[in-house]
Amino acid sequence: MTETPFWERKSFDEMSHEEWESLCDGCGKCCLHKLIDTDDVDETIHYTDVSCVLLDTETARCSNYAERTKHVPDCVVITPENVHDLGYMPPSCAYRRLAEGRGLASWHPLRNGGSQAAMIAAGISAAQCVQNEDEVHEDLELRIVTWPLNDSD
């Protein structure tokens, strides 16, 4: 008999720090610059293909995760307390999916022995799809993309 995975039997508040952190699939989409259309009554969120300066664009991993808020003060730290308020997170985000009661996607590394191969194959990762903000010299409005909205599950 297989034990029910922790993300299906524990609330966010019951998870250990390690369990909480392991929910992150490492896609890097939360590190993309987003534009909010405040003229729109729904305040539509537009994702760009421009990433935070700390994102390694080859791997879609933060190059200084432990000290990211020191270098990028507006970096959002996702916690059990604020996860329900972060509607701008991509629909594929495990934190968002679990907060909305949707469960982990089939491609999530926790469902695939820790491998990101299924996630990459599903087109979820920002790896090699974005440019770092320090390399972009045009208006972000010209860099809007729709692929980060892919949930593929």
Secondary structure, DSSP 8 states (H G I E B T S, - for coil): -----HHHHS-GGGS-HHHHHHT-----GGGEEEEE-TTSTT--EEEEEEE-TTEETTTTEETTGGGHHHHSTT-----TTTGGG-TTS-TT-HHHHHHTT----TTSGGGTTT--HHHHHTT---TTT-EEGGG--S-GGGGEESGGG----
